[in-house]
Amino acid sequence: MPPQAKEEKMAQASVPDYKDPKFAHFDQGGYGIDPRDVDTPDNWVPRHPSLIRLTGRHPFNVEPPLSMLMEQGLITPPALHFVRDHGCCPKLDWDTHTFTVSGLVDNPITLTMDEVAGMETVTFPCTVTCAGNRRKEQNMTKQTVGFNWGAAGTSTSIWTGVRLRDVLLKAGVKDGKAGAQYVCFEGADKLPNGYYGTSMLLAHAMDPLRDVILAFEQNGQRLTPDHGYPIRMIIPGWIGGRMVKWLTKIMITDKESDNYYHYFDNRILPPQVDKEIADRDGWWYKPEYLFNELNINSAISSPAHGEVLPLATPGPYVLKGWAYSGGGRKVTRVETSLDGGNTWDLSELEHLQPNASGYMWTWCHWSKSVTMQQLMMAVNREIMVRAWDAGSNTQPRKLTWNVMGMGNNPIFRVKVHACPSESSPQGLSIWFEHPTVAGPAAGGWMVKPSVDFPTGTKALTLPAPPVGHHLWQSQLTANASYSPLAMQKKAQGSDAAPPTPSPVQPVAPKLADGTRVISMEEVGQHASEESSWIVVKGRVYDCTPFLEEHPGGAASITMNAGMDCTEDFEAVHSSKAWKQLEDYFIGVVGTGARVDGPTAAPTIEDLTTLDPKKKVPVTLVRKETLSHDTRRLRFALPTDKHVLGLPVGNHFFVMATVDGKPCMRAYTPVSTDDEVGYFELVVKVYFKNVHPKFPDGGKMSQHFEGMSVGDRVEIKGPIGHFTYLGKGTFKVKSELRTCKKMGFICGGTGLTPAYQVIKKALRDEEDATVFHLLYANQTPDDILLREELDAWAKAFPDRVKVWYTVDRVKDGEAWEYSKGFINDEMLKAHLPPPPADGEDSFIGMCGPPPMINFACIPNLTKLGFLEQDYISF
């Protein structure tokens, strides 16, 4: 077509009528327009309702449920192919769309779609994978700058198009002597920082063996809008981020693309480089950190997350999953392990055919049959999978964090748990837990669940599978909130109806400077671990990315989520925290919006006192002097039938007004929920002008000292990373663990969590756990609750081992225990050996940070304890 005719055709083009039958292929599943898209720019694009939305309603970044992806076989239908959109889908039409080829060419050209389709075409299968596939595992380690991809950000289709080489030859591409080194691409998707674009080496593009094409068909039909209609790049063996969709420009240049998204996307920077360092020191512009070729990767799809398998299930059971590599390297083997990686077994592989030159552009599916006995042996362990490729590359045992969270490919691990089962003759089933659940939903062993076990739970011997687990795969749909744990929060039973999508929310107003105005009603809808917003001094902050990094644990934030927590924040946070808070600013509270204040105590019908969302007043009813600076305080709960509702080993916040300012500190009581109507604290009073480094003393402890019977404080909680469930079973974040011997290293007032755990265990005649306590103080007089500790050691010599160390002893005072700082010799003599030595042990620590960081952890490491063998409360 002559250039003038093309220009006239483009000038006549308008927004297409997508009801025209020629666009019928857009809706390949017959699903129509999703209600969540009706008020977005994509309200004309048909979409599969089961796709998991990773970034809310818009832009459209989705992946299918992993099991659903695998059920399609080696070729993925376009409707279930993952989608990565930076903005809205451009409204394009085959009949009017053109793209240009310019730059270092002899014959700059503009091509219509009919002209492209008239050239020699090629058709072959190719796997397309998002660079961020499995990123959520990285985000659960440390927040990256990206959103939460699960393990289904990869798909395989049969692509048809024309070779990029042929198009460039048609334009008379120049050679390297003339400076032609790179091919730059640009799409029609206009974004805040320009149109999306990137580049690749010209030599790669011109290699006829590399199959780089301009694709216009997917699985035998023209492309759909989400996949680049009417034309896109396909670069086999590379990440999806280089395969520009909605192609409008091809430019031959002497330098790589200067597009914003070429520099600030799709890179794997060293783990020590965070965004601040990358911005400051120009790491984004270093070409050696470009992520182009895919790395070796694999995942497990069966068993699915939340799947429950009764022991009576006839064997064998078939493990399944996917594996891929980049650069045309074939996956040559996939191995599984059920014994912690000590031994590995080969799996069966199902491949598509390589290209004529032997390059493998597609994933494979793997399977491995195992017996029920093998799965039972894996309980409290993991099913692990790793892949190898033709270059002898394999997956690392541990992930390496990077600021973009890209290329995540550690060995994929599914944890295996036992659980009670009425349907199994043995009374037990096993259930499986993946590392994460795609999107913002809670779930997976790397994620602290949004719904922990109920406050006040007395005991739990086996982990329960998620409620509705057998419906989960079909209910994990578009708004990514239908994880088993989200269902557990809503469902009354396993047959509960699937949740319905949230109603479409109106677009929030903005101030003149662009600041978003948010109502308290909207803030209140973000009150969970999936999305945690808080209000401080009228400013709204989305703290979701900081949940796992918060030193006090995620519960410290989620208990305030959806509320105004100005008073609480002022009471406990430093100037550094105030500065850090601004990183999460998203808007301001609208005029006249509701602001939450202190709330009333729970009603008599609710006999659990603690509430993570409410401050509950409690009254001092007894005050006992244990030493010159130690007090036992008893506080009455709202009624004599109430229990505190604190899981054993957790803390709660105590709040009071001190010197006219709010003050909040975390405490663990020495009582348990076996005591009804009250709780007790043992506190050490840090008086003014006693310690030269802290002339003002302790604010809260001195407030306690000044309280009289009848005075009140407020409490709120629970919070904590560690929970003792009884009989040697305990929970560390979301992971259920067991041990036969538990050691505690405590300093000063850090005794109370250990004291509460031991007290609870000794009251259970069936609890045979052995406890070792190494307790550090400044002097013998500073030892809290020594009379009770010594009495336990005497009454239960086989179960309670107590040892003390102090900084100093008065001249002439008899002292049979250690003196000096905690060291490796003390730990070796008075704690159980590490699991590496064959001992079933675990260590808990609570005390001043210098003691934990400079005495405890280095010496535990020296003795062979691994990071998973201990925790600081």
C-alpha positions, 0 to 999 in steps of 0.5 A: 500500500502506498504511504499516502494511502496508509496515512489516509487510512490511519486518519480515517481510523477511529475507536473500533466497534468491538461488537463487530463480528470480526472481533469475536475471537477476543472472547474465546471462552464466552465469558464476556466483560468481567463486572470488575472491569466495567469502570476501567479503561479495559471495559471492552476486553473479555476476560476469564473470571478465574484469573487471579488478579495480582494488582487489583482491578486495574491494570490487568496483571493476572495468572491462572490458579496453578492447578488449572494451568496444568490441567490445560496440558502443554498448550495453554489457551489464551484465556488462561495465559498469564497477563502482564499489563503496565496500563490499559489495553490500546484500542487497535484494529487489524484493518487500520494498525501499522508499524514502522521500521526505521533507524539504520536501514536503507529503506524505512517502511511502514507495514499494515497487518495485511502486508505482514500476514502476506509474508512468509510465516512460521509457526512453533510452540513457545513458552512465555514467562514473566520475569517476576514469576514466583516473586511472592516468595521473594516478597515474603523474605523482603519486600521488592518493588514488584507485586506478588506473582505466584508460580503460574506466571508462565504459559505456552502457546503455539505462535504464528508470525513472520521472522523479524529477520525478514522484516529487517531485510525488507527494510534494508537493515545496515550491518555492524560496520555502519553502526547497527548494533541493536533493535529497539521496540516500542508498543502502543501502550502509553504509560506515565513514563512514555510508551513501553519499549526495550531492545535486543542485540541485532545479531540475535534478531538476525540469527535464523536459528533463534526464531525471533518473530512478529506474532499475530496468531496464538493457537491458530487464532488472531491475538486477543487484546491482553496478548498484544492484538494485533501484533507483538514480539516473540523472542523464544527463550527470553523473559516476557518483558522483552516481547513488546505487545501492540507493536508500533515501532522497530528502530535499528540503532547503535546503542541499546534502547533509552526507553524508561522501561528498558532501564527501570524494569527487568533487571537482577541487581545484587542482593545488597542493592536496594532501590535507594542504592540503585537510584543513587549509584546508577545501578539501573544503567549497568548492562550486565544486570539485564535479565534477558534469558530465562533461568532454570526453574520448576514448581509443584502443582500437584499436590495443590495448596490446601489439598487434603489426602486421607491415609486410606487413599489408594496409592500411588499418588502422582506428583506433578508440575512444570519446569523450564529453562531459557536460551533454548536449553532443554530441561534434561531432568527433574528430581523430587525429594521427600526427605529434606534433599538427602536423596533425589528421584528422577521424574517422568518428563513430557516435552514438546518438540524442539525447533529444527536446530535443536533449540527447545523453546518450551517448558516440560511437564513432569510427574512422579508416582509415590506411595502413601507410605512415602508421603507419610514419611514426609509429614513435618517435612517437605516435598522438594523439586529441582530441574536441570537443563542441557547446560547442567544448570540447576536450581539453588537451594535457597533464594537470593533476594533482588530488589526487583524480585526477578528470576526467583528460582530456588528449589520449590518446596511444599510442606506436608502436614498431618491433620485429624480426619473423620473420613480416614480409618486411621483418623488422620489425613495429610495436607499440603501447603505451598510456599505462597498463594498468588496475589495479596491473599494470605496463605502458604508456609512463607506467609503469616496467615490473616487468620491465626488460630483463635485467640485463647486457644488452649491446645492444638496438636495437629495443624488443621487444613484450610476450611473449604480446601476441596473448593479452593482451586475453583474459588481462587478467582479474580480478586485474589482473595479466595485463599483457604485462609480467607475462606476460613475467615468467612465460611461456616463450613466446607460447603459454604458458598463461594464468596462474591466479588467485591462491588466496584468502588468509585474512583477516589477524589484528589486534591489540587496537588494530586493527593488522593482523598480517602474516606475512613470507610474505605480505610476500614475495608483494608484491615487484614494482612492482605491489605493493611492501611492505617491513619496517622495524623490524618494521613493514610498509609498502606503498610502491607509491604512492611508487614513481614519486616516489622520488628514486632511482627505483622500483628503489630500493624494488622491490629491497627489496620483499617483505623486511626492509630495516631495515639498508638503510633506516637506512643511507641515509635522513634523519629526514624520510624516516622520518617520511614512511615512516609514511604507508605503514604497513599493519601489523606483522610477526607473532610468529615471522615470518621476517626476511630477513638478508644473503644469500649470493653467487650460485652459479657457475651464475648468472654475473651478480653484481648482484641487486636482492633480494640483497646480494653480498659483493665483495673489494678486490683492488687500490687505486691512488692517482690523486691526493691524494684520488682512488682507483681501486678494483678489486673481485673478483666471486664468480668470475673468470667473473662479470660485474657485470651493470650496465646501462650508465648505471645505479648500484648500492648499496655497503653497509658498516658504518661506525662501527658503523652501516650505511652505503649509497651509490650508485656507477657503476663506470668499468668495463663488463660487457666486463670479466669477474671484477671491476669498478672504481670511481674515488672521491674521498675527502672527508676530515674537517676539509677542507670547513667545511660538512662537518667529518665528511667523507664516510662511505663514501669515508673507509671506502674509504680505510681499506680494505686489499686483502682487505677486503669490502663488499656490493653490490646493484642495479641502480638508475637511470632512464637506460640506454644500449643502444648506437648512440644508443639509450637508455632513460629510465624505460620509454621507449625513445629515440634520438639522434645527439648526446648531451651530458653535464653532470657535476660532480665524481664525477658524471662516472662515468655519462657516462664509462661510457656514452662508454666503452661506445659507443667500443668499438662500431665501429658506434656513431656517436653524438657525445658532448659532455661539459661537466665542472665541478670546483673546481680542475683537480686535482679533475678525475677521469680527465682523462688518459682523457678527453683521450685520447678527445677526441684519438683520436676528435675527431669523436665526443668533445668535452670541455670543462672549467670550474673554480671557481678556478685557482692563480696562474700556472697555465695554463688554456685552459678555462672558469672559473666556474659553468655558464651558458647561454653554456657550454651553447650553446658546448659542448653540442649544440643542442636538438631544437627547433632541429632537432638530434637530441640529448639531455642527461644530467646528474649532479652536486650538486643545486644545480648541477642545479637552479640552473645546469643546468636553468634554462639548458637551458630558456633555450636551448630544451630541453624537459623531455623533452630531458634527465634527471638521473641 
